[in-house]
Amino acid sequence: MNDWPEGRDDAYGRGSARPQPEGVQRMRHIQRQPQQPPRPQRPAGPVPTPGVPPQQAGGHDTYGGYDSGYNTGQVYGSPAGGAPGRPGGPGGPSGPDGPGRAPGPAPDWRKRIKVGSIVLVSALLVTSVSTYFWADSKVRREVDLSKVIERPKEGDCTTYLIVGSDSREGMSDEEKKKLHTGSAEGKRTDSMMILAKCSSGNTMISLPRDSDVEIPSFVGSQSGKKFTGTGRRVKLNAAYAEDGPELLVRTVEHNTGLRIDHYAEIGFAGFANIVDALGGVELDIEEGFKDEKSGADFKAGKQTLNGEQSLAFVRTRYAFAESDLQRTKNQQKFLSALANQAATPSTILNPFALYPMLGAGLDTLIVDKDMGLYDMGQMFFAMKGVNGGDGVSMNMPISGQRGGNLVWDKAKVQQLVKQIQNDEKVTVRGN
């Protein structure tokens, strides 16, 4: 009796009456998996595996004798703990973080140092360039030496005319009182000196403001009008009061025969601020003195002077028998000490010291139009060299007086100028 539904092929799903056996029938949606070799029987009980805690029998990953691999660390067909000879497997290396972790590559210190050095140099370069342009923008280039006529020949040394003026520009009434500057209008030269930077040695020559000099022919710095010289003799500081820095340079060149390459001037306020920005200047005062007009009151010995005290020290003249000559010596001594302290790595390489010092001095520093920051640096280092014994510090040689003015020794002045022009060792000594 046929139990299959009608319409079905009798040969489908059962034997047929055909004399030959049926061929293999392929079912459309069923595919046989390739035969796998029989898995070796695991020994009874847990097998210890490095880095994997033993699992209890009957765990969730064991089904009818098939182990999923998670109990022993076997994942995605890898042998438990890794293949032999591989990291984490039997005989394989163990990393610093424990077995099963391969050690990372050793750090390349040469590369790290190289990269760090490049970053550091780049940062210093950017800072230096930024500082340069910032400082350069604050410099007041107001003196035009091209207006100076009939100039002497150029020498082998670089010469600077350094002027300390009694300008009270930017000072409040309280500051004027504190610094004992008075309230006089305009400005005059309070100190003048020539600094010659030479390969044979640096020379700093103070020019007493009471020096007897001749006012030569000159071109007015503002009017452009030429004034013919009449042989008029005055004190040196009168030249500055009459027509400013250009006439002062012209007068110094005419009376010495030495060409001035650069001009630098600083007022009372800037001078005091620079000293305070540096935290004071250490000075050894050989003999104490007191002066009511300048506010000076010093005892002998080593001491650190602040801005107010420093200004009093370089301005005092009435407390000395030599008056202006002793004052110029004190000015040289102090400026050398100031440069020696300012031009040090602890100041130049320390932005917390360098920026306040530059900010305090550059606002009131007046220089010639051709003077750059490099020239200013050379000037300071030359002053530092004089303080360190690499050079000569002196007053202009004096031969006597005329009507209260100090007369220069012409023979010694000519010899001194010749030695500087030819970059020879200076042997002349002043008062």
C-alpha positions as CSV (number, residue, x, y, z in Angstrom):
1,M,0.0,0.0,0.0
2,N,1.4,3.3,-1.0
3,D,1.3,5.9,1.8
4,W,2.9,8.7,-0.2
5,P,0.7,11.4,-1.5
6,E,-0.5,11.1,-5.0
7,G,1.5,12.9,-7.7
8,R,4.8,12.1,-6.0
9,D,7.5,10.2,-7.8
10,D,7.6,6.6,-6.4
11,A,11.4,6.7,-6.8
12,Y,11.8,9.7,-4.5
13,G,12.8,8.8,-1.0
14,R,12.5,5.1,-1.3
15,G,13.6,2.1,-3.3
16,S,12.3,1.5,-6.8
17,A,11.5,-1.4,-8.8
18,R,14.4,-0.8,-11.1
19,P,17.0,-3.5,-11.3
20,Q,19.9,-1.1,-10.8
21,P,20.4,0.8,-7.5
22,E,19.7,4.4,-7.5
23,G,22.6,6.9,-7.8
24,V,23.6,9.4,-5.2
25,Q,21.1,12.1,-4.8
26,R,22.2,15.7,-3.9
27,M,20.1,17.7,-1.7
28,R,20.1,21.3,-2.7
29,H,20.4,23.0,0.7
30,I,22.7,20.6,2.5
31,Q,26.4,20.5,2.0
32,R,28.7,18.1,3.7
33,Q,31.6,19.4,5.7
34,P,35.0,18.0,4.8
35,Q,36.0,15.2,7.0
36,Q,38.2,16.3,9.9
37,P,40.8,14.0,11.4
38,P,39.8,12.7,14.7
39,R,40.9,14.9,17.6
40,P,43.3,13.2,20.1
41,Q,41.6,12.3,23.3
42,R,42.4,14.8,26.0
43,P,43.7,13.1,29.2
44,A,41.3,13.0,32.1
45,G,41.6,16.1,34.2
46,P,42.7,19.6,33.5
47,V,45.9,20.2,31.6
48,P,48.0,23.1,33.0
49,T,48.5,25.8,30.5
50,P,51.0,28.7,31.0
51,G,49.1,31.9,31.9
52,V,45.6,30.3,31.9
53,P,43.9,29.1,35.1
54,P,42.7,25.5,35.0
55,Q,39.0,25.1,34.1
56,Q,36.6,22.7,35.8
57,A,35.2,19.8,33.8
58,G,31.7,20.4,32.5
59,G,32.4,24.1,31.8
60,H,30.3,26.0,29.4
61,D,32.8,25.6,26.6
62,T,32.8,21.8,26.5
63,Y,30.1,20.1,24.5
64,G,30.1,16.3,24.1
65,G,33.9,16.0,23.9
66,Y,34.4,19.1,21.8
67,D,36.4,21.9,23.4
68,S,35.8,25.4,22.1
69,G,39.3,26.4,23.0
70,Y,38.4,29.3,25.4
71,N,39.2,27.1,28.4
72,T,42.9,26.8,27.5
73,G,43.5,30.1,25.8
74,Q,43.0,28.6,22.3
75,V,41.3,31.3,20.2
76,Y,40.5,31.1,16.5
77,G,42.3,27.9,16.0
78,S,45.6,28.8,17.8
79,P,47.0,26.1,20.0
80,A,46.7,26.6,23.7
81,G,49.1,29.3,24.8
82,G,50.4,29.8,21.3
83,A,52.3,27.5,19.0
84,P,55.6,26.1,20.1
85,G,58.4,28.5,19.6
86,R,56.1,31.5,19.3
87,P,55.6,34.2,21.9
88,G,53.5,32.8,24.7
89,G,53.9,29.2,23.6
90,P,56.1,26.5,25.0
91,G,59.7,27.6,24.4
92,G,58.6,31.1,23.4
93,P,59.8,34.3,25.1
94,S,57.8,36.1,27.7
95,G,57.4,39.9,27.6
96,P,57.9,42.4,30.4
97,D,54.2,42.3,31.1
98,G,54.2,38.6,31.7
99,P,54.0,35.4,29.6
100,G,52.2,35.6,26.4
101,R,53.3,39.3,25.6
102,A,56.1,39.9,23.2
103,P,58.6,42.5,24.3
104,G,58.4,45.9,22.4
105,P,61.3,47.4,20.5
106,A,64.0,49.1,22.6
107,P,63.7,52.9,22.6
108,D,65.9,54.7,20.1
109,W,67.5,57.2,22.4
110,R,69.7,58.7,19.7
111,K,66.6,59.6,17.7
112,R,64.8,61.0,20.8
113,I,67.8,63.2,21.7
114,K,68.1,64.4,18.1
115,V,64.4,65.3,17.9
116,G,64.6,67.0,21.4
117,S,67.6,69.0,20.3
118,I,65.9,70.2,17.2
119,V,62.8,71.3,19.1
120,L,65.0,73.1,21.7
121,V,67.1,74.9,19.1
122,S,64.0,75.9,17.2
123,A,62.4,77.3,20.3
124,L,65.5,79.2,21.2
125,L,65.8,80.5,17.6
126,V,62.2,81.7,17.6
127,T,62.6,83.4,21.0
128,S,65.9,85.1,20.0
129,V,64.4,86.4,16.7
130,S,61.3,87.7,18.5
131,T,63.4,89.3,21.2
132,Y,65.6,90.9,18.6
133,F,62.7,92.5,16.7
134,W,61.0,93.6,20.0
135,A,64.1,95.2,21.3
136,D,65.0,96.8,18.0
137,S,61.6,98.4,17.8
138,K,62.2,100.2,21.1
139,V,65.5,101.8,20.2
140,R,65.3,105.5,19.5
141,R,67.6,106.2,16.5
142,E,67.4,110.0,16.6
143,V,70.9,111.1,15.9
144,D,71.9,111.7,12.3
145,L,75.7,111.7,12.0
146,S,75.5,112.4,8.3
147,K,74.8,116.0,9.3
148,V,78.3,116.2,10.8
149,I,80.7,117.9,8.4
150,E,84.5,117.9,7.8
151,R,85.0,114.5,9.5
152,P,88.4,112.9,10.3
153,K,89.5,109.8,8.5
154,E,88.2,106.4,9.7
155,G,90.5,104.4,12.0
156,D,91.1,100.7,12.6
157,C,89.1,100.7,15.8
158,T,85.3,101.2,16.4
159,T,84.7,104.3,18.5
160,Y,81.6,105.2,20.5
161,L,80.7,108.5,22.1
162,I,78.7,107.6,25.2
163,V,76.8,110.5,26.8
164,G,74.8,110.6,30.1
165,S,72.4,113.5,29.9
166,D,70.4,115.2,32.7
167,S,67.2,114.7,30.8
168,R,64.2,114.4,33.1
169,E,62.0,113.1,30.3
170,G,59.2,110.9,31.6
171,M,59.9,111.5,35.2
172,S,57.2,112.5,37.7
173,D,57.7,115.3,40.3
174,E,58.1,112.6,42.9
175,E,60.8,110.8,41.0
176,K,62.7,114.1,40.4
177,K,62.6,114.7,44.1
178,K,63.7,111.2,45.0
179,L,66.6,111.2,42.5
180,H,67.7,114.8,43.4
181,T,67.6,115.8,39.7
182,G,65.9,119.2,40.1
183,S,63.4,120.4,37.6
184,A,65.5,122.3,35.0
185,E,64.0,122.4,31.5
186,G,65.7,120.9,28.5
187,K,68.8,118.7,28.9
188,R,72.5,119.0,29.2
189,T,75.4,116.5,29.2
190,D,76.2,115.2,32.6
191,S,79.0,112.8,31.5
192,M,80.8,112.2,28.2
193,M,83.3,109.5,27.3
194,I,84.9,107.9,24.3
195,L,85.1,104.1,24.1
196,A,87.5,102.7,21.5
197,K,87.0,99.0,20.8
198,C,90.3,97.8,19.3
199,S,91.8,94.4,18.8
200,S,94.9,95.6,20.7
201,G,92.8,96.4,23.7
202,N,89.8,98.6,24.6
203,T,90.2,102.2,25.8
204,M,87.7,104.3,27.8
205,I,88.5,108.0,27.9
206,S,86.4,110.4,30.0
207,L,85.9,113.9,28.7
208,P,85.4,116.3,31.5
209,R,82.4,118.5,30.8
210,D,84.5,121.5,31.9
211,S,87.0,120.8,29.1
212,D,88.1,123.9,27.1
213,V,87.2,123.4,23.4
214,E,86.7,125.3,20.2
215,I,83.3,125.3,18.5
216,P,84.0,124.7,14.8
217,S,81.9,125.4,11.7
218,F,78.8,123.2,11.7
219,V,75.5,122.6,10.1
220,G,72.5,123.1,12.3
221,S,70.8,119.8,13.1
222,Q,67.3,121.3,12.7
223,S,67.7,124.3,10.4
224,G,70.3,122.8,8.0
225,K,72.0,126.2,8.0
226,K,75.8,126.3,8.1
227,F,77.4,128.3,10.9
228,T,80.9,129.4,10.4
229,G,83.4,128.9,13.2
230,T,84.8,132.0,14.8
231,G,87.3,130.4,17.1
232,R,84.9,130.6,20.0
233,R,86.0,128.6,23.0
234,V,83.5,127.2,25.5
235,K,83.1,124.3,27.9
236,L,82.5,121.0,26.1
237,N,79.0,120.5,27.5
238,A,78.0,123.9,25.9
239,A,78.2,122.3,22.5
240,Y,75.5,119.8,23.4
241,A,73.3,122.5,24.9
242,E,73.7,124.7,21.8
243,D,72.7,122.2,19.1
244,G,72.4,118.7,20.5
245,P,74.3,115.5,19.7
246,E,75.3,116.4,16.2
247,L,77.2,119.5,17.3
248,L,78.7,117.6,20.2
249,V,80.1,114.9,17.9
250,R,81.4,117.6,15.5
251,T,83.1,119.4,18.4
252,V,84.8,116.3,19.8
253,E,86.0,115.2,16.4
254,H,87.4,118.7,15.6
255,N,89.3,119.0,18.9
256,T,90.6,115.5,19.0
257,G,91.0,114.5,15.4
258,L,89.4,111.1,16.2
259,R,86.4,110.0,14.1
260,I,83.3,108.9,16.1
261,D,81.5,105.9,14.6
262,H,78.5,105.6,17.0
263,Y,76.6,107.8,19.5
264,A,74.7,106.5,22.5
265,E,72.9,108.6,25.1
266,I,70.9,107.7,28.2
267,G,69.0,110.0,30.6
268,F,68.6,110.0,34.4
269,A,65.5,107.8,34.5
270,G,66.8,105.2,32.1
271,F,70.0,104.9,34.0
272,A,68.3,104.4,37.4
273,N,65.8,101.9,35.9
274,I,68.4,99.7,34.3
275,V,70.2,99.4,37.7
276,D,67.0,98.5,39.5
277,A,66.1,96.0,36.8
278,L,69.4,94.2,37.4
279,G,68.7,94.1,41.1
280,G,71.5,96.6,41.8
281,V,75.2,96.9,41.0
282,E,77.9,95.8,43.3
283,L,80.7,98.3,43.7
284,D,83.8,98.6,45.9
285,I,84.0,102.3,47.1
286,E,87.5,103.0,48.3
287,E,86.7,106.1,50.4
288,G,83.3,107.2,51.7
289,F,81.8,110.6,50.8
290,K,78.6,112.6,51.2
291,D,77.0,115.2,49.0
292,E,73.7,117.0,49.7
293,K,73.2,118.2,46.1
294,S,73.4,114.7,44.5
295,G,72.0,112.9,47.6
296,A,75.2,110.8,47.9
297,D,75.9,109.2,51.3
298,F,78.4,106.3,51.0
299,K,80.7,104.5,53.3
300,A,83.8,102.8,52.2
301,G,83.7,99.1,51.2
302,K,81.8,96.7,49.0
303,Q,78.1,97.4,48.6
304,T,75.2,96.9,46.2
305,L,73.8,100.2,44.9
306,N,70.2,100.6,43.7
307,G,69.1,103.0,41.0
308,E,68.8,106.0,43.2
309,Q,72.2,105.4,44.9
310,S,73.9,104.7,41.5
311,L,72.7,108.0,40.1
312,A,74.0,109.9,43.1
313,F,77.4,108.1,42.8
314,V,78.0,109.1,39.2
315,R,76.7,112.7,39.6
316,T,78.7,113.8,42.7
317,R,81.4,116.4,42.1
318,Y,81.4,118.9,44.9
319,A,82.5,116.3,47.5
320,F,85.9,115.9,45.8
321,A,88.9,118.2,45.6
322,E,89.4,117.2,42.0
323,S,85.8,118.0,41.3
324,D,84.9,117.0,37.7
325,L,88.0,114.8,37.2
326,Q,87.2,112.6,40.2
327,R,83.6,112.4,39.1
328,T,84.6,111.1,35.6
329,K,86.7,108.4,37.3
330,N,83.7,107.4,39.3
331,Q,81.5,107.3,36.2
332,Q,84.0,105.1,34.4
333,K,84.2,102.8,37.3
334,F,80.5,102.4,37.7
335,L,79.7,102.0,34.0
336,S,82.3,99.2,33.7
337,A,80.8,97.5,36.7
338,L,77.3,97.9,35.3
339,A,78.4,96.4,31.9
340,N,80.2,93.6,33.7
341,Q,77.0,92.6,35.4
342,A,74.7,93.1,32.5
343,A,76.8,91.3,29.9
344,T,76.8,87.9,31.7
345,P,75.1,84.6,30.8
346,S,73.0,84.8,34.0
347,T,71.4,88.0,32.6
348,I,71.5,87.4,28.8
349,L,70.2,83.9,29.0
350,N,67.6,84.5,31.7
351,P,64.4,86.1,30.1
352,F,63.2,87.2,33.6
353,A,66.4,89.3,33.9
354,L,67.0,90.3,30.3
355,Y,63.5,91.6,29.3
356,P,63.2,93.9,32.3
357,M,66.7,95.3,31.7
358,L,66.0,95.9,28.0
359,G,62.6,97.4,28.7
360,A,64.0,99.7,31.3
361,G,66.9,101.0,29.2
362,L,65.8,101.0,25.6
363,D,63.0,103.4,26.1
364,T,65.4,106.2,27.1
365,L,68.4,105.1,25.1
366,I,69.1,107.4,22.1
367,V,71.5,106.3,19.4
368,D,72.6,107.2,15.9
369,K,70.6,106.0,12.9
370,D,73.3,103.4,11.9
371,M,73.6,101.8,15.3
372,G,72.1,98.4,15.6
373,L,71.6,96.0,18.5
374,Y,74.8,94.2,17.5
375,D,76.7,97.4,17.9
376,M,75.2,98.0,21.3
377,G,76.2,94.6,22.4
378,Q,79.7,95.2,21.2
379,M,79.8,98.4,23.1
380,F,78.7,96.7,26.4
381,F,81.2,93.9,26.0
382,A,84.0,96.4,25.3
383,M,83.1,98.2,28.6
384,K,83.0,94.9,30.4
385,G,86.5,94.1,29.0
386,V,87.8,97.4,30.4
387,N,86.4,96.4,33.8
388,G,88.1,93.0,33.5
389,G,91.5,94.5,32.9
390,D,91.4,94.0,29.1
391,G,92.1,97.7,28.3
392,V,92.8,101.1,29.6
393,S,90.5,103.5,31.6
394,M,91.6,107.1,31.8
395,N,90.7,110.8,31.7
396,M,91.7,113.0,28.8
397,P,95.2,114.2,29.5
398,I,95.1,117.7,31.1
399,S,97.9,120.3,30.9
400,G,96.3,123.1,33.0
401,Q,93.3,125.4,33.3
402,R,92.1,128.5,31.4
403,G,89.4,130.7,33.0
404,G,88.2,127.7,35.1
405,N,88.1,125.4,32.0
406,L,90.4,122.3,31.8
407,V,92.9,122.5,29.0
408,W,93.9,119.3,27.2
409,D,97.5,118.3,26.7
410,K,97.7,118.6,22.9
411,A,100.9,116.4,22.5
412,K,99.5,113.6,24.6
413,V,96.1,113.9,22.9
414,Q,97.6,113.6,19.4
415,Q,99.7,110.5,20.5
416,L,96.6,108.9,22.0
417,V,94.5,109.5,18.9
418,K,97.2,108.1,16.7
419,Q,97.5,104.9,18.7
420,I,93.7,104.4,18.5
421,Q,93.5,105.1,14.8
422,N,96.3,102.6,14.1
423,D,94.9,100.0,16.6
424,E,98.1,100.1,18.6
425,K,98.4,99.4,22.3
426,V,97.6,102.6,24.2
427,T,100.5,103.8,26.3
428,V,99.3,107.3,27.0
429,R,97.9,108.0,30.5
430,G,95.6,110.8,31.5
431,N,94.9,112.5,34.8
